[in-house]
């Protein structure tokens, strides 16, 4: 195994671990803790946590995109293969395309969560004018986060299938 491939795989797995671990830590530990505490300053805490994790998350997602392309290239997959129907219609091609599609959904959902619904939720919470709107926005932000958690599990399963040759599709 060449050094570039080793480093790329290492960074890919490390980024995925940090990103997925962060999502599940927030969802399974921080969220329930905040709900039980009922603190007035929990909005500030969640806002700061979200900003910090957003930075880490986007670094991980960009790293995953770059290392994913490097890994495919080292394994012999060229950009032109992604448009080649003969290659796409192989079992391996199906799994690679599925992983790319899931990753695109993750990116789109992350953009929606981080830069639209999350930001609007923070702004409306600061205004504290319309409690019903704030609840709806927080529910949408929570739902977007949970969708990313499900997509993270899905892409993890697809990645295992891809590298372990469990090509049953």
C-alpha positions as CSV (number, residue, x, y, z in Angstrom):
1,X,0.0,0.0,0.0
2,X,1.5,3.3,-0.9
3,X,1.8,6.1,1.6
4,X,-0.6,8.5,-0.1
5,X,-3.3,5.8,0.0
6,X,-2.6,5.1,3.6
7,X,-2.8,8.7,4.6
8,X,-5.9,9.3,2.6
9,X,-7.7,6.2,4.1
10,X,-6.5,7.3,7.6
11,X,-7.9,10.9,7.2
12,X,-11.1,9.5,5.6
13,X,-11.8,7.2,8.5
14,X,-10.7,9.8,11.1
15,X,-13.0,12.5,9.6
16,X,-15.9,10.1,9.4
17,X,-15.4,9.0,13.0
18,X,-15.3,12.6,14.3
19,X,-18.3,13.7,12.2
20,X,-20.5,10.7,13.0
21,X,-19.4,10.6,16.6
22,X,-20.1,14.3,17.0
23,X,-23.6,14.0,15.6
24,X,-24.5,11.1,17.9
25,X,-22.8,12.7,21.0
26,X,-25.0,15.8,20.5
27,X,-28.1,13.8,19.8
28,X,-27.7,11.2,22.5
29,X,-25.9,13.0,25.2
30,X,-26.0,16.8,24.9
31,X,-29.7,17.0,23.7
32,X,-31.2,14.9,26.6
33,X,-28.9,16.7,29.1
34,X,-30.1,20.1,28.0
35,X,-33.8,19.0,28.0
36,X,-33.5,17.7,31.6
37,X,-31.7,20.8,32.9
38,X,-34.2,23.4,31.7
39,X,-31.7,26.2,32.0
40,X,-32.4,29.6,30.6
41,X,-29.0,29.9,29.1
42,X,-29.3,26.6,27.2
43,X,-30.0,28.5,24.0
44,X,-26.6,30.3,24.3
45,X,-24.9,27.0,25.0
46,X,-26.5,25.2,22.0
47,X,-25.7,28.2,19.8
48,X,-22.0,28.1,20.7
49,X,-21.9,24.3,20.5
50,X,-23.5,24.4,17.1
51,X,-21.1,27.0,15.8
52,X,-18.1,25.0,17.1
53,X,-19.4,21.7,15.7
54,X,-20.4,23.3,12.4
55,X,-16.7,24.3,11.9
56,X,-15.5,20.8,12.8
57,X,-18.2,19.2,10.8
58,X,-17.5,21.1,7.6
59,X,-13.8,20.4,7.9
60,X,-14.6,16.7,8.2
61,X,-17.1,16.8,5.2
62,X,-14.5,18.6,3.0
63,X,-11.9,16.1,4.0
64,X,-14.2,13.2,3.3
65,X,-14.9,14.6,-0.2
66,X,-11.3,15.1,-1.0
67,X,-10.1,11.8,0.5
68,X,-13.0,9.9,-1.1
69,X,-12.0,11.2,-4.5
70,X,-8.3,10.3,-3.9
71,X,-9.3,6.8,-2.6
72,X,-11.4,6.2,-5.7
73,X,-8.6,7.4,-8.0
74,X,-6.0,5.2,-6.3
75,X,-8.4,2.2,-6.7
76,X,-8.6,2.9,-10.4
77,X,-11.9,4.8,-10.6
78,X,-11.7,7.9,-12.8
79,X,-14.2,10.8,-13.1
80,X,-15.1,9.5,-16.5
81,X,-16.2,6.2,-15.0
82,X,-18.9,8.0,-13.1
83,X,-20.5,8.7,-16.5
84,X,-19.8,5.3,-18.0
85,X,-22.9,3.1,-18.0
86,X,-20.9,-0.1,-18.3
87,X,-19.0,0.8,-15.1
88,X,-22.0,2.2,-13.3
89,X,-23.9,-1.0,-14.0
90,X,-21.4,-3.2,-12.1
91,X,-22.0,-4.1,-8.5
92,X,-19.1,-1.9,-7.4
93,X,-20.3,0.9,-9.6
94,X,-23.8,0.7,-8.0
95,X,-22.3,1.0,-4.5
96,X,-19.9,3.8,-5.3
97,X,-22.8,5.8,-6.9
98,X,-25.0,5.1,-3.9
99,X,-22.3,6.4,-1.6
100,X,-21.9,9.5,-3.7
101,X,-25.7,10.1,-3.7
102,X,-25.9,9.7,0.1
103,X,-23.0,12.1,0.5
104,X,-24.7,14.7,-1.7
105,X,-27.8,14.4,0.4
106,X,-25.7,14.8,3.6
107,X,-24.1,18.0,2.1
108,X,-27.5,19.5,1.1
109,X,-29.0,18.6,4.5
110,X,-26.0,20.1,6.3
111,X,-26.3,23.3,4.3
112,X,-30.0,23.5,5.1
113,X,-29.4,22.8,8.8
114,X,-26.3,24.9,9.3
115,X,-26.9,28.0,7.2
116,X,-30.7,28.3,6.9
117,X,-32.9,26.6,9.5
118,X,-30.3,26.7,12.3
119,X,-29.4,30.3,11.8
120,X,-33.1,31.3,11.6
121,X,-33.8,29.4,14.8
122,X,-31.0,31.3,16.6
123,X,-32.3,34.7,15.4
124,X,-35.9,34.0,16.3
125,X,-34.8,32.7,19.8
126,X,-32.9,35.9,20.4
127,X,-35.9,38.0,19.4
128,X,-38.2,35.8,21.6
129,X,-41.2,37.3,19.8
130,X,-43.0,34.2,18.5
131,X,-42.7,31.2,20.7
132,X,-44.7,29.0,18.3
133,X,-42.3,29.9,15.4
134,X,-39.3,29.2,17.6
135,X,-40.6,25.7,18.5
136,X,-41.3,25.0,14.8
137,X,-37.8,26.1,13.8
138,X,-36.1,24.1,16.6
139,X,-38.1,21.1,15.6
140,X,-37.1,21.5,12.0
141,X,-33.4,21.9,13.0
142,X,-33.6,18.8,15.2
143,X,-35.2,16.9,12.4
144,X,-32.5,17.9,10.0
145,X,-29.9,16.8,12.5
146,X,-31.6,13.4,12.9
147,X,-31.8,13.0,9.2
148,X,-28.1,13.5,9.0
149,X,-27.6,10.9,11.7
150,X,-29.6,8.4,9.6
151,X,-27.7,9.3,6.5
152,X,-24.5,8.9,8.4
153,X,-25.5,5.3,9.4
154,X,-26.5,4.6,5.8
155,X,-23.3,5.9,4.3
156,X,-21.3,3.9,6.9
157,X,-23.1,0.7,5.9
158,X,-22.5,1.4,2.2
159,X,-18.8,2.1,2.9
160,X,-18.5,-1.2,4.7
161,X,-20.1,-3.0,1.7
162,X,-17.8,-1.1,-0.6
163,X,-14.5,-2.0,1.0
164,X,-15.4,-5.5,2.3
165,X,-16.8,-6.7,-1.1
166,X,-20.2,-7.6,0.4
167,X,-21.6,-6.6,-3.0
168,X,-25.1,-8.1,-2.8
169,X,-26.8,-5.3,-4.7
